[in-house]
Amino acid sequence: MSNFVMELFHVLQPWIPHLLIVSIVGFVFQKFGGSHIQPWFFAKVYNPSLSSYHVKLRSMKKEHFDSMKNHVSADPALRKKGALRILEIGPGPGYNFEFYPANSELTVVEVNPFFEEQFFKKQADHPHIKMDRFVVGFAESMKGVPDNSIDIVVSTMVLCSVRSIEGALQEIRRVLAPGGKYYFWEHIREYQYLWVLFVQHLLSYTIYDLVFGCRLNRKSDEVIKTNKCGFSSIEQQRFRTPLQPGFDKLYIFHSAHVKGIATK
Ligand SMILES: C[S@@+](CC[C@H](N)C(=O)[O-])C[C@H]1O[C@@H](n2cnc3c(N)ncnc32)[C@H](O)[C@@H]1O
């Protein structure tokens, strides 16, 4: 037992400064937080730092989303224009918008209102798509989005944050048109290294949830596979994001991923 504790300490040592900073931020949120500081911190301070993740994985993500361009809209008017109606849940600052086919009409459902202004400003950076609607709300309850109205739903690193994965999947299936596709790319519970899983549990029920609104130990892949939520087919595969030395090593706690496409 003491060997295990020593080994854990040895492995955790390089991350102690990071964990300390996160703990202090978590404490401040808890003490003075209210409902505004966490979403503001996430949108303005933390989320831009995610850009290195997206830059590093850009070509892999491009490949994952590539088949979208072959999809044909269920809406005759959009079909005529060669356009698709896409819904992204929890887009944050919109790192995925570059992957959407030309003429796409984009609706987003995002719980954090601090991203709304950025969404419409992004139109200038992505003239090939139309920024259609920003709905402030939860993926588990997308009342503003009609049944069978969407060709493609996208989520990247969102199922770790939703209150109910099953609830979100049911809503995604409801809004998709028959034959519509759900593209997902999510970090998941560690499946290889026990010590990483241990730390994931530790962080998930404490500061990570508080500061980032994220559970590192979610089994999203298993929920999607076993629950199915009425999708006619689900193709998915687990993978790990590559880690470089230095600060990048921190990503070990969300290196385990799943990507896939579910068809209604
Ligand atoms: C880790 S960020 C990922 C952002 C973006 N998808 C990306 O890949 O960079 C999680 C995002 O999901 C949003 N989010 C969290 N819970 C949500 C929910 N229940 N419904 C919709 N969006 C949610 C957060 O506000 C945040 O923008």
The ligand as a Gaussian input file, in Angstrom:
#p B3LYP/6-31G(d) Opt

LIG

0 1
 C      -14.515000      21.578000     -22.991000
 S      -15.573000      22.731000     -23.762000
 C      -15.448000      22.216000     -25.453000
 C      -15.699000      23.319000     -26.419000
 C      -15.633000      22.910000     -27.888000
 N      -16.651000      21.946000     -28.221000
 C      -14.264000      22.399000     -28.218000
 O      -14.124000      21.248000     -28.638000
 O      -13.317000      23.177000     -28.073000
 C      -17.241000      22.225000     -23.315000
 C      -18.295000      23.151000     -23.877000
 O      -19.591000      22.584000     -23.658000
 C      -20.457000      23.587000     -23.118000
 N      -21.493000      22.868000     -22.342000
 C      -21.347000      22.313000     -21.114000
 N      -22.488000      21.706000     -20.725000
 C      -23.378000      21.879000     -21.737000
 C      -24.736000      21.481000     -21.935000
 N      -25.393000      20.782000     -21.009000
 N      -25.331000      21.830000     -23.089000
 C      -24.673000      22.556000     -24.041000
 N      -23.386000      22.961000     -23.901000
 C      -22.742000      22.625000     -22.776000
 C      -19.540000      24.462000     -22.307000
 O      -20.097000      25.732000     -22.044000
 C      -18.309000      24.514000     -23.213000
 O      -18.419000      25.513000     -24.188000

